Amino acid sequence: MNIISKFLQSIYISKITFYVFIILIILSFSITFYLLLPDNQLIKDPSNLQYWLLADVIFVLILTSLIIRQILMIIIYRRKNLHESKLYIKFINLFTAMALGPTIGVVVITSLFFNLELRTLYGGAFRGIVENSNLVAKDYQDQIQAELISDTQLIMREILKLTKNNEVQKNEIEIALIEFINLRTISNVYLFNKKGEVFISSEDKKILNFTLPDTDIFSLLDKNQVYIFEQGDSFLSAYKKINFLNDIYIQVNRNINRNTWQHIIDTKKFYEIYNTKEEESAGIQITFAMIFVLFSLCFILIAVLIGFNLARRLSQPITNLIHSANEISKGNYDASVSEEDQFEEIKILLTTYNKMITDIKFKQNQILSKSEEDETKRIFIEAILSLLTIGVISLDEKFNINLFNNSSLKILNKNNEDLENKNFVKVFPEWDKLISNFKKSKRLIENFQIELVINDNTRNLNLRIIKEIKENTISGYVVTVDDMTSLILAEKHAAWSDIARKIAHEVKNPLTPIKLSAERIEKKSNDKSINFSEINVLTQTISKQVDDIGKLIDEFSSFARMPEAEIKLDNLSQTLKESYDLFSNAHSKINMKLDSQRKDIFLHFDRFQITQAFNNIIKNAVEAVINIPNPSINISLLEDNNLIKFIVIDNGIGIDEKKISKLFEPYFTTKEKGTGLGLSIVKKIIEDHGGAIKIEKNKNMTGTKTIVTFEN
């Protein structure tokens, strides 16, 4: 058995050889079929057909031997009880049944119909139809010819009546012919001689439908015979010699139905072909039966062999997959499956399977590495959090506390039991409103400056809340708490020191002219040389300087006593319109324009403070352009995605780029009598509303561009 198995395995046909072999078989049988086609000139040489039939027989024998080899291999595999052979045999049974069933059915039905067709074709009923059709066609043709001969003789009688002394009365004959044509189915009548001279042409003045007979036809006509012929596709014509006139002949044309006449001719030809083929039918039936059996056997064998090949190519990769899966279950992730010499779909499956193995191996290593890395990170984060001086608290999407560090306990004066597994909002109910507003807003991060009484001490805390976003959904929050009390006190002391120094400097400037004016008044009073006009000028100087000091104090008070913003939903467009109307009415000589994309833009803001900011920005623009020719200010309010932008553009004197970075510092000013607090107040108002302000030089013209941005 082993020897037979090795011998059979040595008889191996590659895939390319197999397909070339199938192509050769199809080519051989196609040539054979071509030689059997009717009216094929090559079939006249029987050796041509014999050679190709012999080649077909050889191919059939080769196919049979290959199938026998496959069957023997199946028997050997089955006796060895190999698991992969079971799947292979199932596929073979399936494909063989699929190939043989329809093929055998088609062969049997086709052979029956072929025999039935031959019997029907050459049977009595069909033959009777053919013969009757031929008789009908012949009778119709004879009838038409007889009518044409009769009409020709009648015309000759009419001509005879009108002939006197062997002389033709041309006019009378033409009239008689026209009347005759109108009564009969005749289309043209011609009288002519052997020279081709036409004496009378009835209904054809241009003589288009006349045909001169040749010498042989004239010989027949001289024997007093009628010659009938087809002229083109539309006429049946007849020649006849007029015996009572010397050398005069007549041609009579009759219209015929082209289709009917063609059917008559085709019927006669078919009858002749049918008689010929009927005599050859017995030999054709036997020859075609043998060839059909050979063809059928060949294609049945091809179908079976293709079934074997498909079964092998389908079962082998599945068997390899089973072996690989068993190896993977044991932990061997290197058990990949070969992807060579496979169908495209099977190759995709194997490629995906091998990729899956690689991914599983990679993911397993990644999980192990990630687990070690996460453990290291956890230890590291806990160490970092324990060293941080600020408090860090991790919350889930419902504000439940997940993690906190020791600094948060110390800053908030809490114990582990107070925060562990508790809800942040319930632990700190006073912050509920802040957190709820932040949750509803579109901002990802928010800072709050809050005061908290701890152990009868007011502490200033910087509370920062950050959203964790996953797949456009809030998955949690991170809260940081920093005790800013000491820093704020230090900053306040520093700020008050700086403010006191700057106020002293600003107040000292007007005190000098006040002192000088008072000294001059005192001197004039002592000298008793009082001039009321001079005293009036000196008192006005003192009054003006006192007013400047009062203005400085008012600006300082406004900056120092900035109230907390009362934020609520309001109409930002309407607020800007009110500020615009205030300045446009007061400065009608300035070309001032307001551009708003929408009539109403709503935002959460403090109306009083935002109005103060708008007025200050527009006032700066007015002061920049009021002393130049063609002053212009463009104010716009627009929405850009989730941002609201307030833009003021003027064509004024502009500002040095080096000074732009200092514009928002308190007491920095570029004006002669400015306090330097206006833009500082504006910046604080904008930032309290979560916005930003920027000032830059215009790119395409002189002047300045101020941009205020709010998050909507």
Buried (B, 14 or more C-beta within 10 A) or exposed (E): EEEEBEEBEEEEBEEEEBEEBBEEBBEBBEBBEEBBEEEEEEBEEEEBBEBBBEBBEEBBEBBBEBBEBBEBBBEBBEEEEEEBBBBBBEBBEBBBEEBBEEBEEEBEEEBEEBEEEBEEBBEEEEBEEBEEBBEEBBEBBEEBBEBBBEBBBBBBEBBEEBBEEEEBBEEBBBEBBEEBBEEBEBBBBBBBEBEEEBEBBBBBEEEEBBBBBEEEBBEBBEEEEBBBEEBEEBBBBBBBBBEEBEEBBBBBBBEBEEEEBEBBEEBBEBBEEBEEEEEEEEEEBEEBBEBBEBBBBBBBBBBBBBBBBBBBBBBBBBBBBBEBEEBBEEEEBEBBBEBEEBEEEBBEBBEEBBEEBEEEEEEEEEEEEEEEEEEEEEEEEEEEBEEBEBBBBBBBBEBBBEBBBEBBBEBBEBEEEEBEEBEBBEBBEEBEEBBEEBEEBEBEEBEEEBEBEBEEEEBBBBBBBBBBEEEEEEEBBBBBBBBBBEEBEEEEEEEEEEBEEBBEEBBEEBEEBBEEBBEBBEEBEEEEEEEEEEBEEBEEBBEBBEEBBEEBEEBBEBBEEBEEBEBEEBBBBEBBBEBBEBBBEEBEEBBBEBEBEEEEBBBBBBBEBBBBBBBBBBBBBBBBBEEBEEBBBBBBBBBEEEEBBBBBBBBBBBBEEEEBEEBBEBBBBBEEEBBBBBBBBBBBBBEBBBBBBEBEBBEEEBBBBBBBBBBB
